[in-house]
Amino acid sequence: MKKILLLTVFLTLLSGSIKPEDKVFPESDAIWNVHVRDYAFHQYVYGLSGDTIINNKKYSKLYLLNDTILPAAPDDYYLGGLREENKQVWFLIHNHKSPHSEISEYILYDFSKEEGDTFIRNNVLYLYGNSFLYVAGIMDEMSTTVNKVEYTSLGRQMHVDHPTWFFQPNEIIWVEGIGSLNGILWDYWSFPMSVSDVETKLACFKQGDEVIYNNNEYGSCFCDTPDVSIDSPSAPSVLVYTDAPSQSLVVISGKLPLRMEIIGLDGKCVREETISRHPHIVSYRDLNYGLYLYRLWDDNRIVQTGKVMLR
């Protein structure tokens, strides 16, 4: 009887000491809203919806969403699968050119590392295609260092060394349960290679009905900078040029009215004007000299974007 009692106590203590592994990344019902700035502003909404078994491993399915709700719709774009193992988050890249195959797998995040640790990461190539962003493949490897680990209201954060490239910071922040504050897939040299000056920021992260992270630069989880189509980017329908002597922009368009926004490199709109005549003169005498972006709107649709050097 004593042996049975001791065995029961031992098994009870043993079962209490065995705990499931702490998860460091969501497995389902999660949405990341990522804002990207290059020659214009874009919003990419990623979502985890459903799972799949590949090579006897279970993956959560990651989509690029056309909306801001889950589950994924038939026209949402399947990017690949995510799985977690030993606090490492692996991403299996889906081959967009072949519906039933994957390219390869790499470690997207490694939350097992501590401050001062150095480890090897893959550079990943992302490209634009048909108005969206997709993963093209894995490039070379690079060494990186965890500069700092801290605990905040969001949880455990890792400050990870990052090669400086144009607008990108020289380190990025990984948050357990969320991922990179540059965006779920935006990391290291993972940027659209079709442009050179790219800035990415996670606008918000939502799991279920709860907004867990909201970047204080934006007013709401899904704010008013949608990714919209651009008509004929290689053949502008509107002519925009500077007239330095008069310190003006000249806008020539066969379609009126249009709304023009002039945007500084800090992302702030510094001038908004209705283009109502042909040609239309926009003075920039009160603006600082330098490089600016512009957007031309026809109602709620961008018809043209570009860069102008004001001098």
N, C-alpha and C positions, 0 to 999 in steps of 0.2 A: 504493500500500500504506500509506504514511504517513497519507494522508487517511482511509482506512478505519479505521486504528488510532486516529487522533485522534477520529473520529466515534464510535467505539465507547466510548472513554474518556469523551467528553462525554455520551453518552447514559446511561452508567453513573452518572456523577456527578449528572446531572439526575434520574434515577430515584431515587437515594438521597436527594436533597434534597426530593423530594415526599413528604410524609408525610400520612396521613389526619388529618382534623381531630380534635383531642382531644374526646372526648365528656364532657359535664358532667352527663348524666342517663341513668339506665338505660332500656333499650329493651324489656326482657322479663324474665320470671321474677323479679319484684321484689314485695315485700309491705311495706306500711306499716301498723303497728298504732297507731291514734290513740285516745287516751282523752279523752272530753269530759265535763265536769261542768257541769250546770245545776241543775235540781231533783233530779237523780239522777246516776248515773254510767253512761256508755255506752262501749262499745268498737266502733269502726268499723275494719274490716280492708279495706284497698284492695290490689288486685293488678293487675299488668300481665300480660296473657295474650293472645298472638296479635297480629295486626296487620290493618290494612285500608287500602285506597286510596280517598281522597276528594279529588275535584278534582285528580287526578294527583299527590297528595301522600300519602306513606306515614305512617300513624299507628299507634302502639302502643295497644292497646285497654285502657282502665282500667275495672276492675270494683269494685263494692262486694261483698265476698265474704261468704257465709254461713258459711264455714269459714276455716281458716288455711292452706289448701294450694292449689297450682296444678297443672294448668291450671284455668281458671274452669269452673264447673259450669253446666248449663242454667238453674238457678234463681238464679244470681248476677246482680246488677243492673249492666247496662252503663251507665257514666256518660259516656263520650266518649273522644276520642283525644288522645294526646300526641305531639308531634314536636319535634325539636330543629333549630334553624337558627341559625348564627353565635352559638352559646352562649346563645341564647334558647330557653326551653322554652315552646311554645305548647300551649294546651288548647282543643280543639274540643268544645264542650258538646253533648251529645246531648239531643234533645228527648224527654223521657220521655213526653209525651202523644202523640207520633207516632213509631212505631217506626222509620221510615225517613227521618228528617230530623235535622238539627242546628240549634242555635239560632244560635251565632256563635262566633268564635274570639278568644282574647285571650292575652296574654303572662302566663304563670303565674310564671316566673322569668326574670331577665335576669342571667346570670353573666358577661356581657361588661363589666359596669361595674366601676369601680375606686373606691377610697376618695375621698370628696368629691364623687363624681358625683351629679347630681340627674336624675331621669327621671320620666316620667309612667306611672302604673299605673291599671288599672281596678279599681273596687270591684265585688265579685261577690256576688250574693245567693244564699244557700243556705237551703233550707227543709226542715222535716220533712214526711214524707208516708208513711203506711202503715208506720210504725215505722223508717224509714230516712231518710237525708239525701240530698237531691238538689240539683243546681244549677238555680236558677230563671232566672237571666239575669244580664246585665251592667248595672251601674248607671252612675254617673258616673265621671269620671277624677279622679285626685289626684296631686299632686307628692310625691315621696319622695326621700330622700337615703341614700346609703351612708355610714354613720358610720365604719365601720372594716372593713378586710380583714385577716385573719390566717390563718396556717397552723397547723393542729393535727394530731394523730394521725389525725383523720378526713379531713384534706385542707384545701382552701381554703374559708374561711368568710367570709360577708359579714354584717355587722351592719346591718340595714336599718331605717330610721326607721319607726315605727308609731304611729298615733294611739291614745292611751290610751283604753281603753273597759272599764270595770268591772275584771275580773280580768286582762285582757290586759296584757302588758308594753308599755313605750313603744318598744321595738325588738324585732325578731325576728331570728333567725339562719337564714340560708340556707347549706346545705352542699352543695358540688358533689358530685354522685353520689347525693345523698339528697333534697334539697329543704329545706323549712322544718322546723325542730324543733318547730313548733306542729302539724305534720301536713301531708301532701302538698297538700291543697286548702285548708288553714286559714291564711288570710293576710289582712292588713289588716282590713277590716270584713267578712270572709267568715265569718259565723257564722249559726246558725239564728235567723231573725228572730222566731220565735215566743216566744222567751224573752230576758230582758235580761242576765242575769249568767251568762256562759259562759266557761269556761276550757278550752283545748285543749292537749294535749301529745302529742308523738310518743313513744310508749312504746318502740317498736323499729322497726328497718328491717332487712329480710332480703333478700338476693339469692342465688338458688340455695339452697344448703344452708348458707350463711355468714351469721351474724348480724353485720352491720357496725356497727350502732348499737343500744345498749340503754340506755335512760334509767335512771340509777342509783336513781331513786325506785321502780322496780318490780323485783321479784325475778327475773322471767324475761321472755322475749320476748312471750309470750302469757300474761298473768297473770290472776288470778282476779277480774276485774271485768267479766264479760260483759254485753253489752247484752241485756236480757231484757224480755219483754213485760209491760205493766202493764194489769191488768184495770180497765176502766171508769174512766179517769183523771178524767173529768168528773163522775162520780157515785161518790164514795168508798164502798167497802163497809165501811170501818172508820172510826169516829169517834175522832178524836184531838184533845184540847184541853188547855190548861194550867189548873191550879188554883193561882193565885199565892199565896194564903194558906198552903197546905201545901207550896208549891214542888214540885209534882208534875205529871206528865203523866197524864191519864186516857185509857185506851184502852178503847173499847167495840166488841166484835166478836162477830158471830154465829158465826164460824168459829174454832175453836181446835184445837190450839195454833198460835201464830204466833211468829216471831222478830223482835224489833225492834232496829234499829241506830240510834243517834243519832250524827250526824256533824257535826264542826265545819267551818267554812268553809275550813279548811286541808286538808280532805279526809280527816282522820284520824277513825277511829271512837272515840268517847269513852265509849260505853255500849252494851252488848249485853245483851238480856234476853229471856227466853221469856215470852210472853203466854199464860198458862194458865188465866185465870179471867175472869169477866165481871161488873163492869168490872175492869180491871187498873190498879193505881197504880204509876207509875214515878217515883221521887224524883229530883230534879235538884239537891238542896241542895249537892252538892259540885262542881257545874259553874259555870263563869263565866257571868254573864248575857250574853245576846246572841242572835243568829240561828243556828239549827241546822237541819240537814236530818234527816229520818228516813226509814227504809225498813222496810217490813213484808214479811217473807218467809213463804211457805208452802212448806216444803221448799226446793227450789232455784229458786223462782219468786217474783219480786217482785209483790205484789198491790196495793201502794199506796206512794206516796212523798209527801212534803210538806215544808213549812217550819213551824217553830215558833219563836216568840220567847220565850225564857226570861228572866223578870225577877223 
